[in-house]
Amino acid sequence: MDAFIESVPTKVKPQTPALYALPDILARGKFSKSHLYNMMERGQFPKPALVLGSRFTRWDEEVDCWFADAPAWIAAHSNVAA
């Protein structure tokens, strides 16, 4: 019985959230809501992956890519024709 108890993990590794709420994005980026929406309008920030009305928006893991390397994300997602 003791061998079974020792093999059971005591801590479960927390998973990163699949979807981020607006307060999560604002706190992580340290910018205002209006700045965030201006960047989205210019194509410089990912748009929400889930929109259920005007007061419920969620972003997916694409935000992690933006925070890891914003200039590369903007270059990869720019719609400017050369």
Backbone hydrogen bonds, N-H to C=O, Kabsch-Sander energy under -0.5 kcal/mol:
donor,donor_aa,acceptor,acceptor_aa,energy
5,I,1,M,-1.8
6,E,2,D,-2.1
7,S,3,A,-1.2
8,V,4,F,-0.7
8,V,5,I,-0.7
13,K,11,K,-0.5
20,Y,59,W,-3.3
22,L,57,T,-0.5
24,D,21,A,-0.6
25,I,21,A,-1.8
26,L,22,L,-2.6
27,A,23,P,-2.2
28,R,24,D,-2.1
29,G,25,I,-2.6
30,K,26,L,-1.6
31,F,26,L,-0.8
36,L,32,S,-2.1
37,Y,33,K,-2.4
38,N,34,S,-2.1
39,M,35,H,-2.4
40,M,36,L,-2.2
41,E,37,Y,-2.1
42,R,38,N,-1.7
43,G,40,M,-1.0
44,Q,39,M,-3.2
45,F,39,M,-0.6
49,A,58,R,-1.5
50,L,58,R,-2.2
52,L,56,F,-2.8
56,F,53,G,-0.6
58,R,50,L,-2.4
59,W,20,Y,-2.6
63,V,60,D,-1.8
64,D,61,E,-0.7
65,C,61,E,-1.2
66,W,62,E,-1.8
67,F,63,V,-2.7
68,A,64,D,-1.9
69,D,65,C,-2.0
73,W,69,D,-2.1
74,I,70,A,-2.7
75,A,71,P,-2.4
76,A,72,A,-2.2
77,H,73,W,-1.6
78,S,74,I,-0.5
78,S,75,A,-0.6
